[in-house]
């Protein structure tokens, strides 16, 4: 995602694009996705006309930044797998810890996990494929409860985000984070079959997209 134009951008246009993206990253991390275009343009040092040449709508900007979130999640999964090769539960734990930290320090990431913004279907597919990978060592070792699916882990990240940010403007003290991570992991690990059915984020996004078309 850069520009709808097929021709390469001039150097000044490229600089403006990077300024807008960086300003949006910082503004959304602090204030969430409700931060307005005017504030982002002000932080970037560009006019609104320049902003809208790069991003015709605010939604286009949010989609571009969601690509950053997807890349960060997949990078965290790769790192969790690489650094915990000798511990079957380690990758899943590390992934959930990363989600907690990022939701605590980046309000827009918290809102993305909470699905305040519904991304394009292919982005959800990529994330859920990554979640499947980070679950695999624990599943192969027989640590996960029968019936645990990737939708359960996705829902667990939402639960942890709600624990970390229990009220608007309030963060749970960091000393409490391991407790709630353990609560979530305890629900995923064991030999008791899971009741009911798992959430399916990919199906939900497809259904939402179809209903909004």
Secondary structure as a PSIPRED ss2 file (coil, helix, strand):
# PSIPRED VFORMAT (PSIPRED V4.0)

   1 X C   1.000  0.000  0.000
   2 X C   1.000  0.000  0.000
   3 X C   1.000  0.000  0.000
   4 X C   1.000  0.000  0.000
   5 X C   1.000  0.000  0.000
   6 X C   1.000  0.000  0.000
   7 X C   1.000  0.000  0.000
   8 X C   1.000  0.000  0.000
   9 X C   1.000  0.000  0.000
  10 X C   1.000  0.000  0.000
  11 X H   0.000  1.000  0.000
  12 X H   0.000  1.000  0.000
  13 X H   0.000  1.000  0.000
  14 X H   0.000  1.000  0.000
  15 X H   0.000  1.000  0.000
  16 X H   0.000  1.000  0.000
  17 X H   0.000  1.000  0.000
  18 X H   0.000  1.000  0.000
  19 X H   0.000  1.000  0.000
  20 X H   0.000  1.000  0.000
  21 X H   0.000  1.000  0.000
  22 X H   0.000  1.000  0.000
  23 X H   0.000  1.000  0.000
  24 X H   0.000  1.000  0.000
  25 X H   0.000  1.000  0.000
  26 X H   0.000  1.000  0.000
  27 X H   0.000  1.000  0.000
  28 X H   0.000  1.000  0.000
  29 X H   0.000  1.000  0.000
  30 X H   0.000  1.000  0.000
  31 X H   0.000  1.000  0.000
  32 X C   1.000  0.000  0.000
  33 X C   1.000  0.000  0.000
  34 X C   1.000  0.000  0.000
  35 X C   1.000  0.000  0.000
  36 X C   1.000  0.000  0.000
  37 X H   0.000  1.000  0.000
  38 X H   0.000  1.000  0.000
  39 X H   0.000  1.000  0.000
  40 X H   0.000  1.000  0.000
  41 X H   0.000  1.000  0.000
  42 X H   0.000  1.000  0.000
  43 X H   0.000  1.000  0.000
  44 X H   0.000  1.000  0.000
  45 X C   1.000  0.000  0.000
  46 X C   1.000  0.000  0.000
  47 X C   1.000  0.000  0.000
  48 X H   0.000  1.000  0.000
  49 X H   0.000  1.000  0.000
  50 X H   0.000  1.000  0.000
  51 X H   0.000  1.000  0.000
  52 X H   0.000  1.000  0.000
  53 X H   0.000  1.000  0.000
  54 X H   0.000  1.000  0.000
  55 X C   1.000  0.000  0.000
  56 X C   1.000  0.000  0.000
  57 X C   1.000  0.000  0.000
  58 X H   0.000  1.000  0.000
  59 X H   0.000  1.000  0.000
  60 X H   0.000  1.000  0.000
  61 X H   0.000  1.000  0.000
  62 X H   0.000  1.000  0.000
  63 X H   0.000  1.000  0.000
  64 X H   0.000  1.000  0.000
  65 X H   0.000  1.000  0.000
  66 X H   0.000  1.000  0.000
  67 X H   0.000  1.000  0.000
  68 X H   0.000  1.000  0.000
  69 X H   0.000  1.000  0.000
  70 X H   0.000  1.000  0.000
  71 X H   0.000  1.000  0.000
  72 X H   0.000  1.000  0.000
  73 X H   0.000  1.000  0.000
  74 X H   0.000  1.000  0.000
  75 X H   0.000  1.000  0.000
  76 X H   0.000  1.000  0.000
  77 X H   0.000  1.000  0.000
  78 X H   0.000  1.000  0.000
  79 X H   0.000  1.000  0.000
  80 X H   0.000  1.000  0.000
  81 X H   0.000  1.000  0.000
  82 X H   0.000  1.000  0.000
  83 X H   0.000  1.000  0.000
  84 X C   1.000  0.000  0.000
  85 X C   1.000  0.000  0.000
  86 X C   1.000  0.000  0.000
  87 X C   1.000  0.000  0.000
  88 X C   1.000  0.000  0.000
  89 X C   1.000  0.000  0.000
  90 X H   0.000  1.000  0.000
  91 X H   0.000  1.000  0.000
  92 X H   0.000  1.000  0.000
  93 X H   0.000  1.000  0.000
  94 X H   0.000  1.000  0.000
  95 X H   0.000  1.000  0.000
  96 X H   0.000  1.000  0.000
  97 X H   0.000  1.000  0.000
  98 X H   0.000  1.000  0.000
  99 X H   0.000  1.000  0.000
 100 X H   0.000  1.000  0.000
 101 X H   0.000  1.000  0.000
 102 X H   0.000  1.000  0.000
 103 X H   0.000  1.000  0.000
 104 X H   0.000  1.000  0.000
 105 X H   0.000  1.000  0.000
 106 X C   1.000  0.000  0.000
 107 X H   0.000  1.000  0.000
 108 X H   0.000  1.000  0.000
 109 X H   0.000  1.000  0.000
 110 X H   0.000  1.000  0.000
 111 X H   0.000  1.000  0.000
 112 X H   0.000  1.000  0.000
 113 X H   0.000  1.000  0.000
 114 X C   1.000  0.000  0.000
 115 X C   1.000  0.000  0.000
 116 X C   1.000  0.000  0.000
 117 X C   1.000  0.000  0.000
 118 X C   1.000  0.000  0.000
 119 X C   1.000  0.000  0.000
 120 X C   1.000  0.000  0.000
 121 X H   0.000  1.000  0.000
 122 X H   0.000  1.000  0.000
 123 X H   0.000  1.000  0.000
 124 X H   0.000  1.000  0.000
 125 X H   0.000  1.000  0.000
 126 X H   0.000  1.000  0.000
 127 X H   0.000  1.000  0.000
 128 X H   0.000  1.000  0.000
 129 X H   0.000  1.000  0.000
 130 X H   0.000  1.000  0.000
 131 X H   0.000  1.000  0.000
 132 X H   0.000  1.000  0.000
 133 X H   0.000  1.000  0.000
 134 X H   0.000  1.000  0.000
 135 X H   0.000  1.000  0.000
 136 X H   0.000  1.000  0.000
 137 X H   0.000  1.000  0.000
 138 X H   0.000  1.000  0.000
 139 X H   0.000  1.000  0.000
 140 X H   0.000  1.000  0.000
 141 X C   1.000  0.000  0.000
 142 X C   1.000  0.000  0.000
 143 X C   1.000  0.000  0.000
 144 X E   0.000  0.000  1.000
 145 X C   1.000  0.000  0.000
 146 X C   1.000  0.000  0.000
 147 X C   1.000  0.000  0.000
 148 X C   1.000  0.000  0.000
 149 X C   1.000  0.000  0.000
 150 X H   0.000  1.000  0.000
 151 X H   0.000  1.000  0.000
 152 X H   0.000  1.000  0.000
 153 X H   0.000  1.000  0.000
 154 X H   0.000  1.000  0.000
 155 X H   0.000  1.000  0.000
 156 X H   0.000  1.000  0.000
 157 X H   0.000  1.000  0.000
 158 X H   0.000  1.000  0.000
 159 X H   0.000  1.000  0.000
 160 X H   0.000  1.000  0.000
 161 X H   0.000  1.000  0.000
 162 X H   0.000  1.000  0.000
 163 X H   0.000  1.000  0.000
 164 X H   0.000  1.000  0.000
 165 X C   1.000  0.000  0.000
 166 X C   1.000  0.000  0.000
 167 X E   0.000  0.000  1.000
 168 X C   1.000  0.000  0.000
 169 X C   1.000  0.000  0.000
 170 X E   0.000  0.000  1.000
 171 X C   1.000  0.000  0.000
 172 X C   1.000  0.000  0.000
 173 X C   1.000  0.000  0.000
 174 X H   0.000  1.000  0.000
 175 X H   0.000  1.000  0.000
 176 X H   0.000  1.000  0.000
 177 X H   0.000  1.000  0.000
 178 X H   0.000  1.000  0.000
 179 X H   0.000  1.000  0.000
 180 X H   0.000  1.000  0.000
 181 X H   0.000  1.000  0.000
 182 X H   0.000  1.000  0.000
 183 X H   0.000  1.000  0.000
 184 X H   0.000  1.000  0.000
 185 X H   0.000  1.000  0.000
 186 X H   0.000  1.000  0.000
 187 X H   0.000  1.000  0.000
 188 X H   0.000  1.000  0.000
 189 X E   0.000  0.000  1.000
 190 X C   1.000  0.000  0.000
 191 X C   1.000  0.000  0.000
 192 X C   1.000  0.000  0.000
 193 X C   1.000  0.000  0.000
 194 X C   1.000  0.000  0.000
 195 X C   1.000  0.000  0.000
 196 X C   1.000  0.000  0.000
 197 X C   1.000  0.000  0.000
 198 X C   1.000  0.000  0.000
 199 X C   1.000  0.000  0.000
 200 X C   1.000  0.000  0.000
 201 X H   0.000  1.000  0.000
 202 X H   0.000  1.000  0.000
 203 X H   0.000  1.000  0.000
 204 X H   0.000  1.000  0.000
 205 X H   0.000  1.000  0.000
 206 X H   0.000  1.000  0.000
 207 X H   0.000  1.000  0.000
 208 X H   0.000  1.000  0.000
 209 X H   0.000  1.000  0.000
 210 X H   0.000  1.000  0.000
 211 X H   0.000  1.000  0.000
 212 X H   0.000  1.000  0.000
 213 X C   1.000  0.000  0.000
